[in-house]
Amino acid sequence: MGNMVDYNFYKNKRVLVIGDTGFKGSWLSYWLSKMGAEVYGYALPPLLKISHYSLLSLDKIIEHKNGDIRDIESLLKVFNKVKPEIVFHLAAQALVSKSYIDPKNTFEINIMGSVNVLEAVKKSNSVKSLVYVTSDKCYENKEWIWGYRENDELGGYDPYSASKASAEIIFSSYRNSFFNDKREIGLASVRAGNVIGGGDWAIDRIIPDCINFL
């Protein structure tokens, strides 16, 4: 098969990456900048002293704004200033183990934070595409030996999984309630699995933990 990626698509496009200081968000922001996009980021500062965001000196490559997705007014100001054409929503409390320690914070970020992002997109006149990232943990755990499909039942025993299932339901509600008549906007939720790569110093990572154990 030939190359399926159109590297010119993002050239000069205004792209807002919500969660650009995280592992996936920093890689995405860097990749988009290399393809010629005008990249803007909105997120809390990196949680760890060492981070992929810092190693890339991403603050010198893209225009970043420190902020919390739970702060709807701050988020709306960024949308109004940037006027993004494409939005990637990756901001989250992303650790299952941490969700047991602090479930309230996990639900507030992953649910109400996502509501705020959807509200900002709904109010925007510039956004043409939204990629809304949740997790493959959003499915009810059946202890199956095979992978889950997009039409399988949502659910979650742990707070993290439950928050991501909720985020998917909320996305579906907004899509059907507010975006059905806005055909110029493309919406997609992405139920991402674990990603292995350089620059990931978060806790409970299989490959880094195995290497460190050696």
C-alpha atoms as an extended CHARMM CRD file, in Angstrom:
* protein
*
       214  EXT
         1         1  MET       CA              0.0000000000        0.0000000000        0.0000000000  PROA      1               0.0000000000
         2         2  GLY       CA              1.1140000000        3.5440000000       -0.6310000000  PROA      2               0.0000000000
         3         3  ASN       CA              1.6060000000        6.2740000000        1.9190000000  PROA      3               0.0000000000
         4         4  MET       CA             -1.8180000000        7.0770000000        3.4090000000  PROA      4               0.0000000000
         5         5  VAL       CA             -0.7000000000       10.2700000000        5.2210000000  PROA      5               0.0000000000
         6         6  ASP       CA             -1.1520000000       13.6120000000        3.5110000000  PROA      6               0.0000000000
         7         7  TYR       CA              1.6670000000       15.5770000000        5.0830000000  PROA      7               0.0000000000
         8         8  ASN       CA              0.4810000000       18.8000000000        3.4570000000  PROA      8               0.0000000000
         9         9  PHE       CA             -2.9630000000       18.6590000000        5.0590000000  PROA      9               0.0000000000
        10        10  TYR       CA             -1.8810000000       20.3910000000        8.2740000000  PROA      10              0.0000000000
        11        11  LYS       CA              0.3090000000       23.0140000000        6.6080000000  PROA      11              0.0000000000
        12        12  ASN       CA             -0.6710000000       26.4800000000        7.9110000000  PROA      12              0.0000000000
        13        13  LYS       CA             -3.7120000000       25.0430000000        9.7230000000  PROA      13              0.0000000000
        14        14  ARG       CA             -4.4240000000       26.4400000000       13.2060000000  PROA      14              0.0000000000
        15        15  VAL       CA             -4.4150000000       23.4200000000       15.5140000000  PROA      15              0.0000000000
        16        16  LEU       CA             -5.1650000000       23.4770000000       19.2320000000  PROA      16              0.0000000000
        17        17  VAL       CA             -3.8020000000       20.5520000000       21.2500000000  PROA      17              0.0000000000
        18        18  ILE       CA             -5.4860000000       20.3850000000       24.6450000000  PROA      18              0.0000000000
        19        19  GLY       CA             -3.1250000000       18.3990000000       26.8350000000  PROA      19              0.0000000000
        20        20  ASP       CA              0.0840000000       19.2680000000       24.9710000000  PROA      20              0.0000000000
        21        21  THR       CA              2.2970000000       18.8680000000       28.0570000000  PROA      21              0.0000000000
        22        22  GLY       CA              1.4780000000       15.1590000000       28.4060000000  PROA      22              0.0000000000
        23        23  PHE       CA              3.2560000000       12.2210000000       26.8020000000  PROA      23              0.0000000000
        24        24  LYS       CA              0.9300000000       11.7710000000       23.8250000000  PROA      24              0.0000000000
        25        25  GLY       CA              0.1300000000       15.4670000000       23.5410000000  PROA      25              0.0000000000
        26        26  SER       CA              3.7780000000       16.5190000000       23.3560000000  PROA      26              0.0000000000
        27        27  TRP       CA              4.5430000000       13.9860000000       20.6350000000  PROA      27              0.0000000000
        28        28  LEU       CA              1.4430000000       15.0520000000       18.6940000000  PROA      28              0.0000000000
        29        29  SER       CA              2.2830000000       18.7530000000       18.9990000000  PROA      29              0.0000000000
        30        30  TYR       CA              5.8460000000       18.1740000000       17.8150000000  PROA      30              0.0000000000
        31        31  TRP       CA              4.6590000000       16.0360000000       14.8900000000  PROA      31              0.0000000000
        32        32  LEU       CA              2.0800000000       18.6340000000       13.8390000000  PROA      32              0.0000000000
        33        33  SER       CA              4.6550000000       21.4280000000       13.9770000000  PROA      33              0.0000000000
        34        34  LYS       CA              6.9600000000       19.4060000000       11.7130000000  PROA      34              0.0000000000
        35        35  MET       CA              4.1290000000       19.1850000000        9.1750000000  PROA      35              0.0000000000
        36        36  GLY       CA              3.7770000000       22.9450000000        9.0740000000  PROA      36              0.0000000000
        37        37  ALA       CA              0.7610000000       23.4660000000       11.3450000000  PROA      37              0.0000000000
        38        38  GLU       CA              0.3630000000       26.5260000000       13.5340000000  PROA      38              0.0000000000
        39        39  VAL       CA              0.2320000000       24.6380000000       16.8240000000  PROA      39              0.0000000000
        40        40  TYR       CA             -1.2320000000       26.0120000000       20.0310000000  PROA      40              0.0000000000
        41        41  GLY       CA             -1.3100000000       24.1620000000       23.3270000000  PROA      41              0.0000000000
        42        42  TYR       CA             -3.4560000000       24.3890000000       26.4470000000  PROA      42              0.0000000000
        43        43  ALA       CA             -2.7040000000       22.3220000000       29.5310000000  PROA      43              0.0000000000
        44        44  LEU       CA             -1.3740000000       22.2890000000       33.0510000000  PROA      44              0.0000000000
        45        45  PRO       CA              2.4290000000       22.4580000000       33.3830000000  PROA      45              0.0000000000
        46        46  PRO       CA              4.1790000000       19.0690000000       33.2120000000  PROA      46              0.0000000000
        47        47  LEU       CA              3.5790000000       17.0550000000       36.3740000000  PROA      47              0.0000000000
        48        48  LEU       CA              7.1170000000       15.6790000000       36.5950000000  PROA      48              0.0000000000
        49        49  LYS       CA             10.4620000000       17.4800000000       36.7880000000  PROA      49              0.0000000000
        50        50  ILE       CA             11.5950000000       15.5940000000       33.7100000000  PROA      50              0.0000000000
        51        51  SER       CA              9.1410000000       15.4470000000       30.8310000000  PROA      51              0.0000000000
        52        52  HSD       CA              9.0360000000       14.9230000000       27.0870000000  PROA      52              0.0000000000
        53        53  TYR       CA              7.5420000000       18.4040000000       26.7220000000  PROA      53              0.0000000000
        54        54  SER       CA             10.5670000000       19.9400000000       28.4410000000  PROA      54              0.0000000000
        55        55  LEU       CA             13.1300000000       17.8040000000       26.6100000000  PROA      55              0.0000000000
        56        56  LEU       CA             11.6870000000       18.9490000000       23.2820000000  PROA      56              0.0000000000
        57        57  SER       CA             11.7040000000       22.5980000000       24.4360000000  PROA      57              0.0000000000
        58        58  LEU       CA              8.1980000000       22.5550000000       23.0340000000  PROA      58              0.0000000000
        59        59  ASP       CA              7.4110000000       25.9420000000       24.5700000000  PROA      59              0.0000000000
        60        60  LYS       CA              9.8340000000       27.4080000000       21.9880000000  PROA      60              0.0000000000
        61        61  ILE       CA              8.2320000000       25.5170000000       19.0910000000  PROA      61              0.0000000000
        62        62  ILE       CA              4.5250000000       26.0660000000       19.7150000000  PROA      62              0.0000000000
        63        63  GLU       CA              2.4680000000       28.7180000000       21.4910000000  PROA      63              0.0000000000
        64        64  HSD       CA              1.4750000000       27.2540000000       24.8590000000  PROA      64              0.0000000000
        65        65  LYS       CA             -0.9560000000       28.5390000000       27.4800000000  PROA      65              0.0000000000
        66        66  ASN       CA             -0.9660000000       27.1200000000       31.0000000000  PROA      66              0.0000000000
        67        67  GLY       CA             -4.5180000000       26.2960000000       32.0220000000  PROA      67              0.0000000000
        68        68  ASP       CA             -6.9330000000       23.7680000000       33.4720000000  PROA      68              0.0000000000
        69        69  ILE       CA             -9.7490000000       22.2670000000       31.3800000000  PROA      69              0.0000000000
        70        70  ARG       CA            -11.9660000000       22.5800000000       34.4580000000  PROA      70              0.0000000000
        71        71  ASP       CA            -11.6990000000       26.3630000000       34.0270000000  PROA      71              0.0000000000
        72        72  ILE       CA            -14.2550000000       27.0180000000       31.2980000000  PROA      72              0.0000000000
        73        73  GLU       CA            -13.6230000000       30.7740000000       31.1480000000  PROA      73              0.0000000000
        74        74  SER       CA             -9.8860000000       30.3140000000       30.5760000000  PROA      74              0.0000000000
        75        75  LEU       CA            -10.5830000000       27.6690000000       27.9550000000  PROA      75              0.0000000000
        76        76  LEU       CA            -13.0410000000       29.9140000000       26.0980000000  PROA      76              0.0000000000
        77        77  LYS       CA            -10.5000000000       32.7420000000       26.0450000000  PROA      77              0.0000000000
        78        78  VAL       CA             -7.9900000000       30.4420000000       24.3360000000  PROA      78              0.0000000000
        79        79  PHE       CA            -10.5660000000       29.3880000000       21.7180000000  PROA      79              0.0000000000
        80        80  ASN       CA            -11.4990000000       33.0170000000       21.0810000000  PROA      80              0.0000000000
        81        81  LYS       CA             -7.8540000000       34.0370000000       20.7100000000  PROA      81              0.0000000000
        82        82  VAL       CA             -6.5630000000       31.0930000000       18.6770000000  PROA      82              0.0000000000
        83        83  LYS       CA             -9.6760000000       30.4900000000       16.5560000000  PROA      83              0.0000000000
        84        84  PRO       CA             -8.5480000000       26.8950000000       15.9190000000  PROA      84              0.0000000000
        85        85  GLU       CA             -9.6170000000       24.9760000000       12.8490000000  PROA      85              0.0000000000
        86        86  ILE       CA             -8.6940000000       21.6020000000       14.3540000000  PROA      86              0.0000000000
        87        87  VAL       CA             -8.8620000000       20.5980000000       18.0180000000  PROA      87              0.0000000000
        88        88  PHE       CA             -7.2730000000       17.5570000000       19.6360000000  PROA      88              0.0000000000
        89        89  HSD       CA             -8.5270000000       16.8740000000       23.1680000000  PROA      89              0.0000000000
        90        90  LEU       CA             -6.0500000000       14.7180000000       25.1120000000  PROA      90              0.0000000000
        91        91  ALA       CA             -6.0810000000       16.3690000000       28.5570000000  PROA      91              0.0000000000
        92        92  ALA       CA             -6.9150000000       13.8710000000       31.2930000000  PROA      92              0.0000000000
        93        93  GLN       CA             -6.0750000000       12.2480000000       34.5830000000  PROA      93              0.0000000000
        94        94  ALA       CA             -4.7070000000        9.2300000000       32.7690000000  PROA      94              0.0000000000
        95        95  LEU       CA             -3.6280000000        6.7430000000       35.4440000000  PROA      95              0.0000000000
        96        96  VAL       CA             -5.7990000000        3.9120000000       36.7700000000  PROA      96              0.0000000000
        97        97  SER       CA             -3.8270000000        3.6600000000       40.0040000000  PROA      97              0.0000000000
        98        98  LYS       CA             -4.1500000000        7.3870000000       40.6880000000  PROA      98              0.0000000000
        99        99  SER       CA             -7.9010000000        7.2070000000       40.1170000000  PROA      99              0.0000000000
       100       100  TYR       CA             -8.1980000000        4.9590000000       43.1830000000  PROA      100             0.0000000000
       101       101  ILE       CA             -6.2160000000        7.4480000000       45.2680000000  PROA      101             0.0000000000
       102       102  ASP       CA             -8.0890000000       10.5250000000       44.0380000000  PROA      102             0.0000000000
       103       103  PRO       CA            -11.3750000000        9.5300000000       42.3660000000  PROA      103             0.0000000000
       104       104  LYS       CA            -12.9930000000       12.9490000000       42.7750000000  PROA      104             0.0000000000
       105       105  ASN       CA            -10.2280000000       14.7070000000       40.8730000000  PROA      105             0.0000000000
       106       106  THR       CA            -10.2860000000       11.9990000000       38.2040000000  PROA      106             0.0000000000
       107       107  PHE       CA            -14.0140000000       12.4380000000       37.6020000000  PROA      107             0.0000000000
       108       108  GLU       CA            -13.7960000000       16.2370000000       37.6180000000  PROA      108             0.0000000000
       109       109  ILE       CA            -11.0100000000       16.3220000000       35.0210000000  PROA      109             0.0000000000
       110       110  ASN       CA            -12.1330000000       13.5040000000       32.7570000000  PROA      110             0.0000000000
       111       111  ILE       CA            -15.8510000000       14.2780000000       32.8430000000  PROA      111             0.0000000000
       112       112  MET       CA            -16.4310000000       17.9740000000       33.5180000000  PROA      112             0.0000000000
       113       113  GLY       CA            -13.1940000000       18.9400000000       31.8200000000  PROA      113             0.0000000000
       114       114  SER       CA            -14.3770000000       17.1280000000       28.6950000000  PROA      114             0.0000000000
       115       115  VAL       CA            -17.7770000000       18.8430000000       28.9480000000  PROA      115             0.0000000000
       116       116  ASN       CA            -15.9700000000       22.1840000000       28.9570000000  PROA      116             0.0000000000
       117       117  VAL       CA            -14.0120000000       21.2490000000       25.8310000000  PROA      117             0.0000000000
       118       118  LEU       CA            -17.2230000000       20.2650000000       24.0470000000  PROA      118             0.0000000000
       119       119  GLU       CA            -18.8700000000       23.5080000000       25.1700000000  PROA      119             0.0000000000
       120       120  ALA       CA            -15.9430000000       25.5090000000       23.7990000000  PROA      120             0.0000000000
       121       121  VAL       CA            -16.1550000000       23.6890000000       20.4640000000  PROA      121             0.0000000000
       122       122  LYS       CA            -19.9270000000       24.2380000000       20.3800000000  PROA      122             0.0000000000
       123       123  LYS       CA            -19.4970000000       27.9740000000       20.9040000000  PROA      123             0.0000000000
       124       124  SER       CA            -16.6880000000       28.2780000000       18.3500000000  PROA      124             0.0000000000
       125       125  ASN       CA            -17.2640000000       29.4590000000       14.7950000000  PROA      125             0.0000000000
       126       126  SER       CA            -13.8110000000       28.3960000000       13.6350000000  PROA      126             0.0000000000
       127       127  VAL       CA            -13.5380000000       24.7020000000       14.5530000000  PROA      127             0.0000000000
       128       128  LYS       CA            -13.9370000000       22.3210000000       11.6190000000  PROA      128             0.0000000000
       129       129  SER       CA            -12.6850000000       19.1090000000       13.2520000000  PROA      129             0.0000000000
       130       130  LEU       CA            -12.5360000000       17.7120000000       16.7940000000  PROA      130             0.0000000000
       131       131  VAL       CA            -10.5790000000       14.6040000000       17.7670000000  PROA      131             0.0000000000
       132       132  TYR       CA            -11.7460000000       13.6420000000       21.2620000000  PROA      132             0.0000000000
       133       133  VAL       CA             -9.4440000000       11.0980000000       22.9200000000  PROA      133             0.0000000000
       134       134  THR       CA            -10.7760000000        8.7630000000       25.6060000000  PROA      134             0.0000000000
       135       135  SER       CA             -9.4370000000        5.2450000000       26.2800000000  PROA      135             0.0000000000
       136       136  ASP       CA             -9.8750000000        1.5700000000       25.4610000000  PROA      136             0.0000000000
       137       137  LYS       CA            -10.6110000000        1.2170000000       29.1910000000  PROA      137             0.0000000000
       138       138  CYS       CA            -14.0740000000        2.6900000000       28.5360000000  PROA      138             0.0000000000
       139       139  TYR       CA            -15.5580000000       -0.7840000000       27.9330000000  PROA      139             0.0000000000
       140       140  GLU       CA            -17.2250000000       -2.9420000000       30.5640000000  PROA      140             0.0000000000
       141       141  ASN       CA            -14.5550000000       -5.4930000000       31.4870000000  PROA      141             0.0000000000
       142       142  LYS       CA            -15.8550000000       -8.9230000000       30.4750000000  PROA      142             0.0000000000
       143       143  GLU       CA            -12.4790000000      -10.6530000000       31.0280000000  PROA      143             0.0000000000
       144       144  TRP       CA            -12.5550000000      -11.7010000000       27.3860000000  PROA      144             0.0000000000
       145       145  ILE       CA             -9.4930000000      -13.0700000000       25.6120000000  PROA      145             0.0000000000
       146       146  TRP       CA            -10.1640000000      -10.9190000000       22.5320000000  PROA      146             0.0000000000
       147       147  GLY       CA            -10.2570000000       -7.1920000000       21.9970000000  PROA      147             0.0000000000
       148       148  TYR       CA            -13.2950000000       -4.9920000000       22.4410000000  PROA      148             0.0000000000
       149       149  ARG       CA            -15.2890000000       -3.5290000000       19.5660000000  PROA      149             0.0000000000
       150       150  GLU       CA            -16.7610000000       -0.0520000000       19.2510000000  PROA      150             0.0000000000
       151       151  ASN       CA            -20.3050000000       -1.3630000000       19.7140000000  PROA      151             0.0000000000
       152       152  ASP       CA            -19.4800000000       -3.2610000000       22.9360000000  PROA      152             0.0000000000
       153       153  GLU       CA            -20.9680000000       -2.1690000000       26.2520000000  PROA      153             0.0000000000
       154       154  LEU       CA            -19.4050000000        0.8070000000       27.9970000000  PROA      154             0.0000000000
       155       155  GLY       CA            -18.5560000000        0.6580000000       31.6910000000  PROA      155             0.0000000000
       156       156  GLY       CA            -15.7450000000        0.4740000000       34.2170000000  PROA      156             0.0000000000
       157       157  TYR       CA            -15.0500000000       -0.8510000000       37.6870000000  PROA      157             0.0000000000
       158       158  ASP       CA            -12.2400000000        1.5620000000       38.5610000000  PROA      158             0.0000000000
       159       159  PRO       CA            -12.8210000000        5.3440000000       38.6260000000  PROA      159             0.0000000000
       160       160  TYR       CA            -10.5630000000        5.9510000000       35.6310000000  PROA      160             0.0000000000
       161       161  SER       CA            -12.4270000000        3.5010000000       33.3890000000  PROA      161             0.0000000000
       162       162  ALA       CA            -15.7930000000        4.7760000000       34.6040000000  PROA      162             0.0000000000
       163       163  SER       CA            -14.7580000000        8.3540000000       33.8700000000  PROA      163             0.0000000000
       164       164  LYS       CA            -13.7370000000        7.4500000000       30.3260000000  PROA      164             0.0000000000
       165       165  ALA       CA            -16.9840000000        5.5490000000       29.6990000000  PROA      165             0.0000000000
       166       166  SER       CA            -18.8250000000        8.6450000000       30.9380000000  PROA      166             0.0000000000
       167       167  ALA       CA            -16.7620000000       10.8610000000       28.6350000000  PROA      167             0.0000000000
       168       168  GLU       CA            -17.8230000000        8.7050000000       25.6800000000  PROA      168             0.0000000000
       169       169  ILE       CA            -21.5120000000        8.9580000000       26.6210000000  PROA      169             0.0000000000
       170       170  ILE       CA            -21.1650000000       12.7270000000       26.9840000000  PROA      170             0.0000000000
       171       171  PHE       CA            -19.4790000000       12.9530000000       23.5710000000  PROA      171             0.0000000000
       172       172  SER       CA            -22.3320000000       10.9980000000       21.9850000000  PROA      172             0.0000000000
       173       173  SER       CA            -24.8780000000       13.2580000000       23.6700000000  PROA      173             0.0000000000
       174       174  TYR       CA            -23.2200000000       16.4470000000       22.4020000000  PROA      174             0.0000000000
       175       175  ARG       CA            -22.7670000000       15.0110000000       18.9130000000  PROA      175             0.0000000000
       176       176  ASN       CA            -26.4480000000       14.0790000000       18.6250000000  PROA      176             0.0000000000
       177       177  SER       CA            -27.8750000000       17.0750000000       20.4940000000  PROA      177             0.0000000000
       178       178  PHE       CA            -25.7910000000       19.9800000000       19.2070000000  PROA      178             0.0000000000
       179       179  PHE       CA            -23.7400000000       18.9890000000       16.1540000000  PROA      179             0.0000000000
       180       180  ASN       CA            -26.1950000000       17.0520000000       14.0000000000  PROA      180             0.0000000000
       181       181  ASP       CA            -27.1260000000       20.1600000000       12.0440000000  PROA      181             0.0000000000
       182       182  LYS       CA            -23.5320000000       21.4020000000       11.7630000000  PROA      182             0.0000000000
       183       183  ARG       CA            -22.2980000000       19.3020000000        8.8730000000  PROA      183             0.0000000000
       184       184  GLU       CA            -19.2190000000       21.4750000000        8.4110000000  PROA      184             0.0000000000
       185       185  ILE       CA            -17.8130000000       20.0860000000       11.6900000000  PROA      185             0.0000000000
       186       186  GLY       CA            -16.2020000000       16.6570000000       11.8040000000  PROA      186             0.0000000000
       187       187  LEU       CA            -16.2450000000       14.8660000000       15.1630000000  PROA      187             0.0000000000
       188       188  ALA       CA            -14.4730000000       11.6780000000       16.1780000000  PROA      188             0.0000000000
       189       189  SER       CA            -13.8340000000        9.9840000000       19.5030000000  PROA      189             0.0000000000
       190       190  VAL       CA            -10.6460000000        7.9300000000       19.7350000000  PROA      190             0.0000000000
       191       191  ARG       CA            -10.4730000000        5.0680000000       22.2390000000  PROA      191             0.0000000000
       192       192  ALA       CA             -6.7210000000        4.8420000000       22.4690000000  PROA      192             0.0000000000
       193       193  GLY       CA             -4.8600000000        1.9270000000       23.9890000000  PROA      193             0.0000000000
       194       194  ASN       CA             -1.4750000000        1.9560000000       25.6980000000  PROA      194             0.0000000000
       195       195  VAL       CA              1.2450000000        3.6840000000       23.7150000000  PROA      195             0.0000000000
       196       196  ILE       CA              4.9080000000        2.7520000000       24.0780000000  PROA      196             0.0000000000
       197       197  GLY       CA              7.5450000000        5.3190000000       23.2320000000  PROA      197             0.0000000000
       198       198  GLY       CA             10.3310000000        7.5740000000       24.3840000000  PROA      198             0.0000000000
       199       199  GLY       CA              9.6990000000       10.3170000000       26.8870000000  PROA      199             0.0000000000
       200       200  ASP       CA              7.1550000000        8.5490000000       29.0980000000  PROA      200             0.0000000000
       201       201  TRP       CA              8.0840000000        8.8780000000       32.7650000000  PROA      201             0.0000000000
       202       202  ALA       CA              4.6360000000        8.3050000000       34.2710000000  PROA      202             0.0000000000
       203       203  ILE       CA              4.2290000000        5.6280000000       36.9310000000  PROA      203             0.0000000000
       204       204  ASP       CA              2.9820000000        2.0960000000       36.2000000000  PROA      204             0.0000000000
       205       205  ARG       CA              4.3940000000        1.8290000000       32.6730000000  PROA      205             0.0000000000
       206       206  ILE       CA              5.0750000000       -1.7630000000       31.6360000000  PROA      206             0.0000000000
       207       207  ILE       CA              8.1390000000       -1.3690000000       29.4160000000  PROA      207             0.0000000000
       208       208  PRO       CA              9.9730000000        1.3160000000       31.4760000000  PROA      208             0.0000000000
       209       209  ASP       CA              9.2330000000       -0.5590000000       34.7130000000  PROA      209             0.0000000000
       210       210  CYS       CA             10.6220000000       -3.8040000000       33.2590000000  PROA      210             0.0000000000
       211       211  ILE       CA             13.8020000000       -2.0700000000       32.1040000000  PROA      211             0.0000000000
       212       212  ASN       CA             14.2570000000       -0.2510000000       35.4160000000  PROA      212             0.0000000000
       213       213  PHE       CA             13.7740000000       -3.5170000000       37.2940000000  PROA      213             0.0000000000
       214       214  LEU       CA             16.7360000000       -4.9830000000       35.4430000000  PROA      214             0.0000000000
